[in-house]
Amino acid sequence: MMAGGAEAASTADPKGPAIVVKRGVEYGRGGKVRLLMDMAWPKKKPAKPMPVVVLIHGGAWTMGDRANLDNWLKGYAAAGCVAASISYRFSNVAPFPAQINDAKCAIRYLRAHAKKYFLDPDRIGVMGQSAGGHIAGLLGTTGGVKELEGSGGWPGVSSRVQAVVCYFAPSDFPDWGKMPGYDTWGHDTKSGMFMLLGGAITDRPEMAAKASPITYVTNDDPPFMLIHGTKDSIVPYRQSELLRDALKKGGVEAELVTIEGANHSYDGFWEAKPWEKEVEFLGRILKMETAAGAASSSTATAFNVPTELALSYNALNIAVMRDGKVNVLTDTGRDWKPISSPDGKHLVFFRVHDWGDGSMVSWKTSICVIKTDGTGFRQLTSGKFTDFNPTFMRDGTNRIVFNRCAWLGEYRPMEIYVTTLGAEPGSEKKVSHPTEPAFEWVNSTLKDGRLFIQRNRTSANEAYLLTPNPGGLGKYEKVELPSTEYFHKACISPSETKVAYMLDPQYDNTYLGARIVWAKFDAKALKVWDPVFVTPDLPKSVEEYPKWSPDETLVIYDSGKEFKGSLPKSGMPINQIYAYRIADGVERCISPDPAKDYRTVCVIGYPH
């Protein structure tokens, strides 16, 4: 039996190799928190017990999801292993040593259930990335350190592992605290490291040492492979050099795979195919019979970046980008947030006619359309109101919904309107509640004609599916959200099973505190759940307007986080487009020119 209850159902993966995937296996308890892992193994039972590969996701100890490593999970299972991707308590829930306590519990659970899963308890390897690599490193160097075992379950069972792979991982916090620049961010109370250690490295030297894998190196540690880019701007490359040297000095096998010029999982990191080294190493140490299969199966899926995008380009002009080549459709410097029609022939956007006092509610804007070939421009609303963030509906009618800031004395609620491609200004119809004004904002739409909206009557943030009744009262169905924090700019995926959105705990209209999130979505159950952070908390940059790739493998958004300067006239920061692969958390900048500004991107043929 599993710890604490019944197991999740096993299912054979319908795509790819014949494997079984078991989701949500409870492996122990971290205080009152249920500790879960996803598992996978070959459907056909081999002749001998299988080696084990445990996977630990990253996310600055405060975010991420075990599902981020699904490709590794399935790849190692296809290669003849029992694979397990674990969740662990984040540092904003429980500080160190909770994370290593949980990981050790996962190892004990697997070893205690060796017969059940037909695994070899003497062939357990672990792979972790970033914060997960830090935890993996601790697993490797703290075998036999009783005070770090924790009490999550399966006492008396060994938590030792036989092989360790650490991607761009912290290993020596005290040394990190001495590096130039640490003082500029090390005292940020919201950072994952600060919460992990209970303070800054310089203020908590004993805890910093206790949380460092390098502290525990002994000659009985398992073989290590460390993989790191030389231009890592998040975890210094020196961290892996230090651990390699300490391991070798202690007589432990240790290899550092260096990726010249690569950053923290981007800027050429994955293009170097480091997983091939990983699989070769684990295959050798764990004596995998089909390690080559893991290399082809577990690697990150291709970056299927859409080839046709629309965006606001270089000081707010509407443009389309095909295969990296930009064609500018408008040249006003006042056009924002294009969204494509379902057939890919038109773009709808809003144009600013008067900036007012600078605040959005004082703008005078209009909803406009243009064909993707640059012809057929039309203005659909008068320009006398604040009309913004339009999108085409997905129900085949080519109707357009948008938001309008209404004026009711001193109260300015947001209202939702609907219009059509051929409409004249003034013919738009209100679909917001006719008698109970509120802050209503359309985010996205569904194929059945419902709108995914915000409706806030108080400071509470609420989501609804609204069946519009233009000019009358529509049907409101409340959607359960995973958090009470402020969400906005949501985009439903093409299959309508996922949603990406901005989560803004301290919403102040600057978006500086916002993070991009994706989560599961069920329109029938009226529920959003299992949120996964795409971006960390970057207080000096804005990450905004997420969209889905057509195959739903990528969340695409824009940000100025690699600040390249400002636009000459407006002073706006230069933004770039990023694609985040949800299977493994790998991210790339997909803009063709770092000196140009790209923002509010959408995929042609896919409405918001």
N, C-alpha and C positions, 0 to 999 in steps of 0.2 A: 504493500500500500504506500501511497504518497504521504508525505507529512501533511497533516491537517485536512485531508479530504479526498474527494474523488478526482480522478485524472481527467484532463481534457481529452476529447476524442482524437484518435489517430486517423489520419487520412493519407492515402497515397497521393503523391504529387502528380496531378494530371498532365503536367507539362515537364518534359525533360526526362531524366533518368528515373528508374523505378525506386523511389525512396518513400519512406514514411515520415511524415512531419507531425509532431505532437506539440501543440501550443499550450502555454500557460501551466506547465508542470510546476507545482509548488515544491520547492526543495528545502524550505526551512522558514524560519521567522526571524525578523530583525526587530526585536521588541514586539510591537503589535502589527508590524508590517509583514504581509505575506510576500515571501521572496519567490519569484517565478523565473523559469527558464523555458525557452523553446528548444525542442530536441528534434533530431532527424537521424535516420540510419537507413541502410539498404533494406529494401523490401524482402529481398532474398537473403536468408540467413546464411552466413559464411560457415566454413568448416571450423574455424577457430575464433575465439573471442576477439572482438574488434578493438583497435586503439581508439582513444578519445581525444577530441580537440574541443577545448572550452574557449568560447569567444566572449570578449568583454568590450563593449562599445565605449566610445569617448563622449565628450560633451562638457568639459571643464568641471566635472564632478557635480554638475547641477542640471544637466539636461541630456537628451539623447534617448535612444530606445534600443532594446535588444533586436528589434526587427531591422535596424540599420545594417545588420550583418547577415541578413538572410541569404545573400548569395554565397557567402562563406559557409553558412550552415548547410545549405543544400549541396554545395560543391564537395565538402568533406564527406558528407553522407554518401554522395555518388561515388566517392573514391574508396568506400569501404570502411568508413569510420562511424562511430557514434559521435555526433556533433551536438554541442549545447551552447546556446547563446543566452547569457544570463542578464537579469536586471539586478540592480543593487541600490541601496539607499543613497540618495544624493546628499551633498554636504549641507544644503539648506534645510534638510530634514534631520540629519544626524552627522556630527563631525567625525573625523578620524578617531578611532579605528573602525568605524562601522563598515566602511567599504571593503577592507580586507577581511573583516569578520564574515561578511556576506559571501565573498568569493571563496573563502576557505570552507564555509558551509556547503557551497555548491560542489566543491571537490569531494568533500566527505559524503554528500548525498550520492553522487555518482559511484564512488568506490563502494559504499554500503549496498548499492543496488546493482552490483556487477553481474550477478546471475540473472536478474530480471531483464537487464538490457543487453546481455551477452557481450559485455565489454571486458577488456583486459585491465585490471586495476593497476598494473605495473607499466602501463603505456598511456599516460595522460599528459597531453601537451596543452599549452594555453597560448592564445594570441590576443593581444589587446592594442587598442589604438588611442593615443593621446592620454586622457585620464584613465582610460581602460588599460593602456600600456603601463601606466604607473602601477595599477592594481596587479597586472600580470607580473610585473617585475617583483613586486612584494611577494607574490605567491612563490616565485622562484627562489628568493633569498631568505624567506622566513619559515622554511620547513622546519618544524620542531620548536618554533618559538611559541610556547604555550599561551603567553599573555595576549597574543593576537588571534587566537582561535575563535573567540566569541562563544556564544551559547545558543546559536540558532537551531541546532539539531545535530543528531548523529555523533554524539560525544564518543571519544575513544578511537574514532576512525582517523586514519592519517589524511592530512591535507597536502602532502607533498606532491609535486608534479615532476615530470621527467624531461620536459622541454619547454622553453619560453621564447616567444617572439614578441618584441615590443616595438610598435611603430611610434616614432616621434614622441617619446614618453619622458616625463620628469623622473629623475632618479636621485637627485641630490639637492634638496631644498636649501640647505644652508649656503651652498655655493651659489645657487640662483639668486639668493638675497644679496650677494655681494656684487652682482653684475650691474654695469651702468644702466640706468633707466628704471631699475626696480622700484626706487622710491617714488616714481611718478605714478605708479598704479598699485603698488604692493599694499597700500593701506586702504584700498577701496573695499569697504565693508560688504559690498554686494558681489565681489568676485568669488568664484568658486574656491580658489585657493585660500582666501582669507577665511571663508566659512569652514573649509576643510580643517585648517590648523587652529581655528579659534582666534585668529589674529594675524598680523603681519609676520613674515619670517623673522625679521629683525627683532620683533617683540616676543616671539615664541620660539627661541632657538632649540630648546629641548624637544618640543613637539615637532618642529621642522625636521630634526634629526630622526626622531622616532618614526616619522611618516616617510622616510627616504629609503628606498630599496638598497642603496649603497651601504647603509649603516650595518646591514645584516650579512654581508657577503662572507661566506666560509667555503672551505674547499670541497664540501659535499653538495654544493649547489648544482642544479642541472645545467646542461648546455643552454646558452643564450644566443639569440640572434636579435640585434638591434638595427632598426632601419630608420634613417633620418635624413632630411634634406639640409644642405649646408646653409640655406638662406631662410631657415625657419624663423618667422617673426613672432611666434607664440611661445614655443618651447625651444630654448636655445640648443643648437646642435651639440654644444659642449656637454650637455647633460648625458648624451649617449656615449661620448668619448670618455667621460669620467667613469661611467659604469663599466664600459668595456675594459678599461685599464685596471679597475679594481678587481674585476672578475679574473682577468688573466693573471694578475699578481697573486691572487688566491689559488691559482691552479685550476680554474674553471674554464672550460671551452667557451669562448665568446667571439662572435664575429659582428662587426659593424658594417652594414651595407650603407654606403654613402651615396646620396643622390645629389650630384653637384648642381647648385643653383636652384634647387627645389625648395618650396615653402612648405607650410604645414598642411600637407595633403593636396596642394595645388601648385601652380606654376611649374608644371613638368613632373610632379611627383609620381602620379599614377601612370603617366606615359612611359616611365622607366620600367614598368611592369615588376615592381618589387615583390608582388605575390609569388612570382615564379621562384625567387630565392626562398621565400617563406615556406612554400610547399615542398621544395627540394629538401630544406633543412628538417622540417617536421617529418617528412617521409622517411628520411634517413634515421633520425633518432627514434621515432616511434615504430619503425619497421612496417610502414604502410606497404601493402602489396600493389596498390594501384595509385600511387601518389601523382602520377602524371595526369590522371583523370581529375584530380582536385584542381590542378593548375588550369585546366580548360573549363571546369565547371564552376569553381568558387570565385573566380575573379570577378571584379566589378563589371556589370553589364555595360555595354557600349553607351556612350553619351549620345543619345538620340535627340540631338538638338534640332528643333524645328527649323526648316530652311526658309520659311516665309513668316516674317514678323512685321508688325506695325508698331510704331512708337512715336513718342515726342522726342524730336532730335534737335540738338544744338540750339538752345535758347527757344524751345517751345514751338517747333514746327512739326507738322504731321509728315511722317515718312514711312515708307515700306522698306524692308531689308530682305533681300533675297540672296541666299548663299553668300552673305557677308557684304553685299553691295547695296549701298543706301541710295534710294530714289526719293528726293524731297518733293512732297505734294503741295505743301503750303509754305509761305515765306513771310509770315506775319510776326513771329515771335510771341504769339498770344494763344496758341492752340495746344490743347492738353488732352491726354488720356484717350487715345483712339481705341475703339473696340470693333472687331470685325462682325459682319453679318455671317450667318451660318453657311451661306453659299460662297463666302469669301470675296464677293464683288464690291461691297461697300464698307466704309468705315464711318462710325459715328463718333463725334468728339465734342468738346465744348471750347468756345472761343471767348476770351476776355475782351470786352469792349472798354471797360472802365475799371481801374484797379481800386477806386474808392479810397478809403483811408488805409488800405493795405490788408485789412482783415477780410477773410473770405466772405463773410456775410454782407460786406459792403460792395463786393464786386458786382458789376453788371455783365452778364454773360449770355451766350445763346448756344443752343444745341444745333450742331451742323453735321452734314453728311458730305462725303466725297467718295467717288469710286476709287478702287485701289490702283487704277491706271492714271489717276490724277484728274479725270474729267468729272463732270456732273456735280459740281459743288452746289449745295443748297443750304440755306439757313432755315431751320425749322421752328425756332421760337424767336420772340421779338428782340431780345437783348435788353429788356427793361427789368429783368429779374436776375437772381443768382441761380442759374440753372447749371448743373454740373454732373459729372460722373455718369454719363449715359451708358446703356448697354442694349444690344439687340436681345429680344426674347428668343428662346430656343424652341418654341412650339410650332415653328413653321410659318408663322404669320408675318414675320419681318417687322413686327411692332417694336418700338423703341421705348424703354422706360428710363426715367432720369429723376434726379432729385432737384427740388426747388426750395430755396430758403424763403419762407413766407413771412410777412410782417403783420403782427397782430398787436398794435400798440407798442409796448415795450418788450413783447414776447415774440421771438422769432423761431417758430418751430420749423423743422424740415418736413417737406411733403413729397410724395411720390406722384409723378405724372406719367402718362402714356401718350405717345404720338405715333405717326407712321412715316414711312419714307416720302410719301407724296404730300404730306400735310402742309398747310399754310400756318404761319404764326398765329396764335390765338385759338387754334382748333384742338390743342392738347387737352386731355381730360385728367382730372385728379382721381387717383385710386386710393389715396390715404383715407383714413377714417373721416367721414363727413362731419361728425359732430363732436369728436373728442380729439382735439389737436394734440400732437406729441412730436417728439423727435423721431421721425420715420425716415429710413435711409435704405434704398434698395442696394443690395450687394451683388446678387447673382440671380439667375433664373433657372427653372427646370423645364424639361421637355413637355411636361403636362400643363404648362402655363402658369404654375405658381412662382411667386417671387420669394427669394430668401432675403429677409429684411431685418433691420433693427427697428424696434419700437420701444423707446424709452420715455416713460412718463415721469420718472423720478431719476435719481442718480443711478438706480439699478440698471444694469445692462441686460436687455432681453432680446431674443431672436424669435422670429416667427416665419412660417410659410404663409404667404398671403395669396389667396385666389382673387385676382383683381376683378372688380365690378366698376368699370369707368363711370364716374359721376354718382356712384352709389356706394353702399357698404359691402365690402368684400368679406371673404371668410378668413379669419385669423386662426392659425394653429401654432401654439407655442412650441418652440424647439428647446430641448434640454441641452444646456451647454456644460462643458467640463470645468468651467471656471467662472467666477463672478467678475473677473477682470475685464476691462473694456476691450472688446473685439471690434474690428472694422475691416473694410476692404476685402471681404471674403469672396472667394471664387470656388464654385462647385466644379468638381472634375467632370470630364466628358461622360464617364459612366455613372455619375451622380452617386458614387460610393465614398468619395473623399472630399475634403474641403481644405483649402489653404487660406490663411487670414493673417492679419496683423493683430497682435495681442499687446495692449498698451496699458500696463498696470497704473500708470500715473498720467492719464491722458491730459495733455495740455495744449493740443493742437500743433505741437512742434514735431511729433513723432519720434523724438530723440530717445524715448524710453521704449519704443515699440520693438517687438521681435516678430519674425516670421515663424508661423506655426503651420503644420499640416495635421489633420486628424481624420478619423473615420466618420462617415456621414450616412445616415439612414433616413430617407425621406418618409418612409412608411412609419417607422418607429418614432419619428420626430426627435432625433437624437444626434449629437456630435460627441464623440468620445475618443479616448486614446490619443491625446495630443502629443506631438513630437516637435521639439524646437528645431527649426532650420538654422536660425542665426543666434549667436550669443548676444548678450546685452552690450551694445556698443554705444555708449552715451554721447559720443561726439559725431555720430553719423546716423543717417536715416536709411532703414531698409524698408522698402515699400512695395505695394501693389503686386502681390504674388499672383501668378497664373500657372496653369497646368500645361505640360506638354501633351500632345494628343494621345500618346501611349501611357500617360500618367506615371512615367518613371521619374520625371523631373518637376521640381517647382522652380519657376523662373521669376526673378524679381530684379529690381534695380537698387543701387546703393552707391553712396559716395565714400564707402569705408576705406578705399585705397586712395584717398584724396589726391587728385591729380591737378588741383588748382581750381580756379573759378572762371565762369563765363564772363567775357569782357564787359558787357553792358549791364546785365542783371545782377552780377555778383553771385549767382547761384553756383553751388559746387558742381563740379563735373561728376556726373553719375555714370556708372557702368552697369551692364546687364550680367547677372549671375544665374547659373543653373545649378541646382542642388539635387543630387540623385538620392532618392529616398531609400533605396535598397541598402546603401552603405554610408550615406552621409558625405560622400565626396562632392566637392563643389568646384566649379570652374567659372572664370570670367569668360563670357562668350562675345563680348563686344569686339569689333574688329580694330578699333583705333582708340588707344587710351587717352588721346588728346581731345576726343570729341565727347559730347554729352549724349547719353542714351537713357531714357527714363520712361516709365509707365508703358511697358511693353505688353503686347498681346500677340497671340498666335492667329494668323489669318485663317479664317474658316471656323474659328472656335470662339463664340461669344463668352463674355465674362460669366 
